[in-house]
Amino acid sequence: MKVSYYPGCTLKTKAKHLEDSALASMAALGVQIRELPRWNCCGAVHSLADDDLIHHVAPVRDLIRAMDEGSDHLVTLCSMCYNTLARANLIMRDDEVKRKTINDFMTEEHDYHGEVQVNHLIAFLRDTIGWDNLRAKVKVPLGGMKIASYYGCTLVRPKNVAIEPVAGQIMNEFVETLGATPVDFSANTVCCGSYQVLAHPESVADVVGRILQSASDAGAEALILSCPLCEYNLLKNQDKLLRSGQIGRRMPVFYFSQLLAMALGLGPESYRPDLSDAASVEFLKSKNFSVESAAMRG
C-alpha cells in the first residue's frame, strides 16, 4: 500500500520524534509512505477572514501536488497541519466562487476542485488499517500503562473536519488496541493556549495546569497527543506549575506515534526517547522500555 504524506515544517525540526516513530511504524505495517515533492508550509493556522483567500493558497498547493502524484488521499501527522489542509480542501470542494479565485491566482498549477481527501494518521489507522489488523501486529502490548488522550482543538474543531463526531472515542480505541488502558478526563479538548504562549504566557500556564491536573486526577500516568505546539505548551510549564502547586506531579507526554512504535516492537531509534523530556524517559524506564539504542550510544 502506498500513501501520499504531508510532513509539515515542525516535524523536520522540533518534532522529529513524531515523524520518525510514525514512519517507522507505517513501514512495519507494510504501508509505503511517499512524502510529497516540493511541499511547502501549510500556513499552520486557517484564516477565519472570509475574504482572506491568499492564506489558503499554501495548503491548496500541497493538495495539488498530492493530486499530481496520482493520489486521492493525503495523510498528515500534525493536528494543525491536518486542520489547515482539511479546511482549505472544503473551500475548494464546496465554494465555487472562492475556488475559481484561488485557481485563477495559481497560474503554474493545475486547477483543483477538492479531489484529494485529507486524513490524519489516527483516522487512517482506524479506517484503512483497521483496529483488528493493527492489534494483530502488536508485539509488545502496553499493558499496565494508563494513558489519557489529549485532542486539543484542531482534531475536533470545527465539526466539519473533526476526526470523529464526539471527541474521546477514536484515541481511546487506539490506546486499547495497543494494549494500554485509556483514561478519560474532562479537559481532553480544552485548548492549551496555542500561540498565546508568546503574548500571554501566564494565562497559558494556568490553562495547562488545569489540563494536566485533570488528567492526573483521572488516574492517567501519561498523556498522548499529535500537536507539536500542544506538546511544547504542556511540557514547558510543568516545572513552574509544580513549584506553584498547581499540579501535583510531572506528567509524561508522548506523541501517539511513539506509543505505536513501542507496541509494534520497534527500537528506541524509532520511538526516539532521546527527544522526549526527562519525566517521559523515566516513565518508559519504569515500564521496562529501552531508552537508548546502539546508534545513540555511538
Secondary structure as the mmCIF struct_conf table of DSSP 4:
data_model
#
loop_
_struct_conf.conf_type_id
_struct_conf.id
_struct_conf.beg_label_comp_id
_struct_conf.beg_label_asym_id
_struct_conf.beg_label_seq_id
_struct_conf.end_label_comp_id
_struct_conf.end_label_asym_id
_struct_conf.end_label_seq_id
STRN STRN1 LYS A 2 TYR A 6
BEND BEND1 CYS A 9 CYS A 9
HELX_RH_3T_P HELX_RH_3T_P1 THR A 10 LYS A 12
TURN_TY1_P TURN_TY1_P1 THR A 13 ALA A 15
HELX_RH_AL_P HELX_RH_AL_P1 LYS A 16 ALA A 28
TURN_TY1_P TURN_TY1_P2 LEU A 29 GLY A 30
STRN STRN2 GLN A 32 GLU A 35
HELX_LH_PP_P HELX_LH_PP_P1 LEU A 36 LEU A 36
TURN_TY1_P TURN_TY1_P3 PRO A 37 ARG A 38
BEND BEND2 ALA A 44 VAL A 45
TURN_TY1_P TURN_TY1_P4 ASP A 50 ASP A 51
HELX_RH_3T_P HELX_RH_3T_P2 LEU A 53 HIS A 56
HELX_RH_AL_P HELX_RH_AL_P2 VAL A 57 ASP A 68
TURN_TY1_P TURN_TY1_P5 GLU A 69 GLY A 70
BEND BEND3 ASP A 72 ASP A 72
STRN STRN3 HIS A 73 THR A 76
BEND BEND4 CYS A 78 CYS A 78
HELX_RH_AL_P HELX_RH_AL_P3 SER A 79 ASP A 94
HELX_RH_AL_P HELX_RH_AL_P4 GLU A 96 PHE A 105
TURN_TY1_P TURN_TY1_P6 THR A 107 GLU A 108
BEND BEND5 GLU A 109 GLU A 109
BEND BEND6 GLY A 114 GLY A 114
BEND BEND7 VAL A 116 VAL A 116
STRN STRN4 GLN A 117 HIS A 120
HELX_RH_AL_P HELX_RH_AL_P5 LEU A 121 PHE A 124
HELX_RH_PI_P HELX_RH_PI_P1 LEU A 125 ILE A 129
HELX_RH_AL_P HELX_RH_AL_P6 TRP A 131 LYS A 137
BEND BEND8 LYS A 139 VAL A 140
TURN_TY1_P TURN_TY1_P7 GLY A 143 GLY A 144
STRN STRN5 LYS A 146 SER A 149
HELX_LH_PP_P HELX_LH_PP_P2 TYR A 150 TYR A 150
TURN_TY1_P TURN_TY1_P8 GLY A 152 VAL A 156
BEND BEND9 ARG A 157 PRO A 158
HELX_RH_3T_P HELX_RH_3T_P3 LYS A 159 VAL A 161
BEND BEND10 ILE A 163 VAL A 166
TURN_TY1_P TURN_TY1_P9 ALA A 167 GLY A 168
BEND BEND11 GLN A 169 GLN A 169
HELX_RH_AL_P HELX_RH_AL_P7 ILE A 170 THR A 177
TURN_TY1_P TURN_TY1_P10 LEU A 178 GLY A 179
HELX_LH_PP_P HELX_LH_PP_P3 ALA A 180 ALA A 180
STRN STRN6 THR A 181 VAL A 183
TURN_TY1_P TURN_TY1_P11 SER A 186 THR A 189
BEND BEND12 VAL A 190 VAL A 190
TURN_TY1_P TURN_TY1_P12 SER A 194 TYR A 195
HELX_RH_AL_P HELX_RH_AL_P8 GLN A 196 ALA A 199
HELX_RH_AL_P HELX_RH_AL_P9 PRO A 201 ASP A 217
TURN_TY1_P TURN_TY1_P13 ALA A 218 GLY A 219
BEND BEND13 GLU A 221 GLU A 221
STRN STRN7 ALA A 222 LEU A 225
BEND BEND14 SER A 226 SER A 226
HELX_RH_AL_P HELX_RH_AL_P10 PRO A 228 LYS A 236
TURN_TY1_P TURN_TY1_P14 ASN A 237 ASN A 237
HELX_RH_AL_P HELX_RH_AL_P11 GLN A 238 SER A 244
TURN_TY1_P TURN_TY1_P15 GLY A 245 GLY A 245
BEND BEND15 GLN A 246 ARG A 249
STRN STRN8 VAL A 253 TYR A 255
HELX_RH_AL_P HELX_RH_AL_P12 PHE A 256 ALA A 263
TURN_TY1_P TURN_TY1_P16 LEU A 264 GLY A 265
HELX_RH_AL_P HELX_RH_AL_P13 PRO A 268 TYR A 271
HELX_RH_3T_P HELX_RH_3T_P4 PRO A 273 LEU A 275
BEND BEND16 SER A 276 SER A 276
HELX_RH_AL_P HELX_RH_AL_P14 ALA A 278 SER A 286
TURN_TY1_P TURN_TY1_P17 LYS A 287 ASN A 288
HELX_RH_AL_P HELX_RH_AL_P15 ALA A 294 ARG A 297
#
